[in-house]
Amino acid sequence: MSQISNNFIENYLRVCGIINVKEYLQPTKSNVQNPLMYLNIDEVCKIVSENLTKKIGILSDEDVDGLCSSSMLYLFLKSLGNNPTPIFHTCSKAHGINAGNGEDKVKENLPKMDLLLIPDASIDQEMAIQLHQKGITICELEHHDTKPRDYVITVNCQYQDKTNHYACGTMVTYKFIQRYCDLYNINTPNYYDLIAIATVADVMNMTSIENRYYVNHFYENFYETNSNKFVTALVNKYNKGQPPTQKDIGWRIAPLLNAVYRSGSREDVKNMFYAMVGEKDSEEVIKQLAKVKREQDKRVKEVADSINCDYYCWALKPLPFNFGLHPAFKVPQVEGEAYDTAGIAQIAQIPSRDVLISRLLGSMQSPIANFARVMNQLAEKGGASECEAPVKEEAPAEKKFEKKFEKGEVMI
């Protein structure tokens, strides 16, 4: 058992399917994928180079990944001598440019430009045709699973089998920047801070070794390599000069930035972008972000306090259907339908999701049971190198559950 005790993490990760544990725990720059693996990347580089003396617009999407990718692209083009125009949505939660989104007026307010760059988002076919007819070239730097469209040149991590499918939009944008610098013999700027923040804030899969490299590098070398004053001010707001952690990004910085997109004004969104690119005072903007976040927290608390806990047992047990609050924060709703107090009282009697599943599947495996199984396997085989990854066996009860679920007899 001494071998298991001394190498517990290594043994456990191998049993869980991690082949190269050292690489997983200590990723290096060699784990960063070559930008040449991405389709269309040289074509986008050529298009940007040809338009450096022309008008370029950059769409800034409505989340942290959109903020980081668009500000990164803005900073890079400014360093090349261009004066790009950032384009902002006219409503919260908007994504990309879509002809069918009547609430978002961004498509009616597009500036005059020759090239439109869309990081971390996309444009639908109808709008692509309309902009093409106006003589606008469109390039996307995407990580969502989109389909190729006419008149749109896309660099997307999903378009190749061997690229990192867990890359955020900011990382894909950085791939373009890396390749552009290689092609035109330019020193590649370090935007690792923006990649790390976007990766954590967008909840990208951290089993990707490339993702782990950028995030680890950000944490371990923050004060040596970071040059973004806004990011530094955000980190210092919570850490007072200490290196940042995942908790800082995931539980402090990202919620602060997202609060502006969900609850702030359009002016707040613009100020946050301009602070990120160094054109607004970081400290003043952060004060406003904190104010927006406090107001958002206050409204959420008021709604929560107005709820009768006797009827909202869902807070303690997840219900087997889509449950939430009406968008106007007035009444509860289930599967989109509003319910009064009497209706919620009846819904409160419905067993939790876990109870319903357990009735179909018997008893659910607990984390302790899984842990004990792994330890037992290690002990019997004499170490992780001798163990085979466990094969999940489908129980008869599970098959019955799947059939009922497909027929719509059970909702989870």
N, C-alpha and C positions, 0 to 999 in steps of 0.2 A: 504493500500500500504506500510505501515511501515515494515511489515513482509517481503515483497518482497525486499525492499531496504536493510534491514539489513542482509538478507541471499541470496543475489542475486546469488552468485556462486553456493551455495548448491542447490537452487531451479532450476537453469538453468541446472546443471549437472544431476539432477534427471529426468528432462523432457527429457534430451538427452539419458536416459537409464542407467545412473550410479546409481546402487542401494545403495552401501555403500560409501557415499561421503567422510566421514572422513577417511576411509581406503584408498580411492583413492588419497586424497590430502596429507595424512600423512601415507604412508605405513611403516610397521615395519618388523622386521625380521621374524615375524610369517607368512608373506606373501610369504616367500621363500619356494619353493616346495621341498619336500623330494627327494633326488636323487634316492631312492628306487622305485620311480614311473617310472623310465626309464628302459626299457627292456635291457637285456644283460649287464647292468652296472657292476654287480658282476663278470661276466665272463671276461670282459675286465680288471677289477682290478686284477683278478687272473693271467691273461696272463702277465700283466705288472710286477707283483710281481715275476713270474717265470723267467722273462727275464732281471731282474735288473743286473745280472752279465754278460749279453750277449750284443750284439751290437743292439742298437735301433736307428732307423732313424725317424725323424719328418719332414713331408712335411710342408713348410711354403707357404701358398697360397698368391695370388697376390692382396691383399687389406688389409685395416686396420684390419678387423676382423681376417683375416688370420695371420697377424703380431702379434696381441694380443694373439690369441689362441695358436699359435706355440711357442711364447716366454714364455707364461705362462707354457706350458707343459715342455719346455726345463728347465726352472728354477726349476720346481717341481722335475723332474727326477734327476737333478744335486743335489738337496737337499737330495735325496735318495741314493746318491753315484754312480749313473750311469753317463756315459759321452756320452749323445746322440749326434747324428750327424744331424744337420739341413740340409734339402734338399731344394734347391731353383730352381725355374723354370728358363728356359733359354730364355724366352721371356715374354714381358709384357702381362697382361690381361689373362694369362693362369689360368686354374682352374682344380684342381684335376690331376689325372693321367689317360689319355685316349689314347688308342692304335691308334685312328684315327687322333690325333693332331700331324701332321708331323712337324709343326713349333716348337713346344716345345720339346726339346731333353732331358727333365728330365728323361724320361723312359729309355733312353740309358745310362744315367750317374748315375744311382742309385748306392749308395755305397753298399759294402758287409754288410749285416745285417741279424739279426734273426727276428726282429719285426719292422714293419712299422706302425707308428701312423699317421693318417691323420685327423687333426682337421679342421673344417670349409670347408671341401671339400670331394670328393669321388673318387673312382677308378672304371673304367668300368669293365664289366665281363671278357673281353678278357685279360686285363692286370692282373686282379686278378688271373686268371688261370695260366698265365705265371709266376707270382711271387710265387704262391703256388707250382708250379713245381720246383722252385728253393729253396723251403724249408722256405720261408718267411711267417710269420704270419701277417695278415693285420687287423688292428682295425681302425674304423672311429668314430669320435666324431663330428656329423653332425647336421645341422639345416635345410638344404634344403630338399625338398620333393623327396627323392630318394627311389628306390625300393630295397628290400633285394636281395643280390647276393651271389652266392656260394663262399666260402672261404673268406668271409668278415664278421667280427663281428662288428655290428654297434650300437652305442648309438645315438639315434636321437629323438629330441623333437617332431617330426611329427609322430612317430610310436605309440603313445599312445593318447587316446581320451582326457584325463584330464590334460596332461602336457601343459606347456606354449608353444604354437605353434609360439609365437613371440620372442622366445629366439634366441640370436645370437650364432654363433659357439663358441665364447669365453665363453659364459655362460654354454653351454653344456659341454665344456671342464672342467669348474670349477665343474660341477656336478660330473664328474668322480673323480676329485681331492678330493672333499668333501667325497665321498663314500669310496675312497681308505683310507683316513685318519681315517674314522670311523672303517673300517674293521681291520686296522693294528695299531690302537691306536696311531696315530700320530697327533700332533697339526696341525690344518688346517691353511695354510697360507692365508693371506688376499690379494687377487688379485682383489679387487673391482674396483680399478682404471682402470684396463685393460677391465673389463666387461663393465664399464660405457662408456669408449671411443669407444669400439667396437659397443655397442648398439646404440649410437648416430650416429657414422660414417656410420654404415650399415643401418641407417634409419629404425630401428625396431619400431614396433607399441608401442607407449607409453601409450596406454590404458591398457596395461598389468601391473597389480599392481606389479608383481615381477620385471619387467623392471624398473618401477618407483622407487622401493626400492633401487636397486643398483645404479641408476643414482643419486637419491637424496642423498644417503649416500656419494657418491663421492664428490658432490658439498659441502655438509654441513660439512664433516669431513676430507677434503683433507689433510690438514697439520697435523692432529692428527694421521691419519692412513696410509697415503701413504708412501711407502718406495722405490718406483721405481725412481731412480735418473733421468732417461731419461724423464719420464712423468713429474716429478717435474720441470725439466729444460724447457720442452715445455710449461708448464703452466706459469712459471715465465717469459718466453720470451714475453708474452702478458700481463700478469696481475701484474707483479712486486710485488709479495707477497700477492696479494688478492686471495680469493677463486675463483676457476674456475666456469664458467657458461656454459650453453648449447651452447651459441654463440661461446665461446672459442673453443669448440670441433668441432661443426658443420661448423663454418665459418673460423676457423683459423688452428687448429691442424690437423683435418682430411684432408683438402685440401693440407696441407703441406706434409703429409705422402703419400697421394695418388699421388701427383705430381711425387714422386720418382718412384712409380710403373709404371706410364704412360710415364714419360719423362726422368727418370734417367737411369744411367748405371746399369748393373748387380752388379757391385762393390758397388754402392750406396745402392742398396737393401740389400746386405749382411751387410754393415756397419750399416744400420738402425736397422736391427735385433740384431746385436751384441751390439749396444748401448742400446737397450731395455733390454737385459739380463745382462748389466753391464760389457761387455767385450770390449767396445770401449768408448772413451771419449765422453760424451754426448754433450758438448758444441761444440766440433769440428765437430761432425756429424750434429748437428743442423745447423751450418753455411753452410755446404754443402747442406743440405735439402733446406735451404732458397735460396741458389744460383740456385738450380735446379728449384725451384718454380718461381723465378724471370725470368729465361730463358723461362720457359713455358708460363708465363704471357706475355712476350715480343713477343713470336711467335704468340700467340692467338691475341694479339693486332695488329700485322702486318697483319694478315689475315683479321681481322675485318676492319682495315683501308683501305685495298685494295678492299673492297666490295663497290659497288655503292649503296648507301642507297635507291635510287629511285627504284631499282629493288628488294631490300630486305625488302619489307613491312612485311614479316613474323616476323620481330623483334617486330613489333607493333601489329600484329594480327596473331594468330596461324592459319596455313593453314590446310585444311582437308586431308593432306597426309603426309607421312614421308619425311621431308625436312632436308637437312644438307649439309655438305661439303664433297667433295671427300677425302678419307683417306690421299691422298698425299697433301691436303690443296692447291689444284690448282684451281679447278673449283667447282661450286655448283652442287649438285645432288638431284634429286627427285625420291623417290622410287628406289634408286640405279642406276638411269640413269643420266649421265652427261648432263648439259644444257649450251649453250652459252648465251651471253648477250641477243640476240633476244628471245630465248626461255624463259628466266627468265622474260623478259618484258611481255610476254603473261601470264605467271603463276601469275605475280603480279596482274593481273586483276581478279583473282579468289576470290570470297568472302571468308571472314574468316570462320573458323569452327563454331563460335558462330552464325554468320549470317545464315549459312546453317541449323544449328539445329533449330534456332528460326523459320525459315520458315516452318519447319515440325511440331514443337511442339507448335507453337504460341509464347508466351513470356516465357523466362526462369525465374525461381524464383530467386530473389536477396537475398543476406544475410540479408538486412534490412527487407525484407518481412518476412523471417523466424524468425528473432528476434522479430518483431512485433507480429507474430502469437503466439510465446511462451509466451510473456508478457501478451497478451490478455487471453491466456488460464490460466495462473497463477492467473490473476485478477478475472476471472470468477469462478474458482474453489476454491479460497481462500488458495492457497499454493501448493507447488510441490507434497506433499503427497497425495493430492486429484486428481492429474492429471494422466491421462493415456498416455502412450507413443503414439505419433501420428502414424497412419497407412497410409502408402503411397498408394494413389489411382492411378491406372494406367489409364491415359487418353487415349481416343481413338486415338488421334494423335500419342501418344507414341507407340501404338501397330503398327500403320501404319509404323512408322519409323523403328521399329525393323524388320518388314518383309522386308522392302526395304534394310536394312543393311545386313540381312541374305542372300538376293539374290545378294548382291554385287552391288546394285544400288547406294549405298551411302557409302563413306569412311569418317572416322573421324580421 
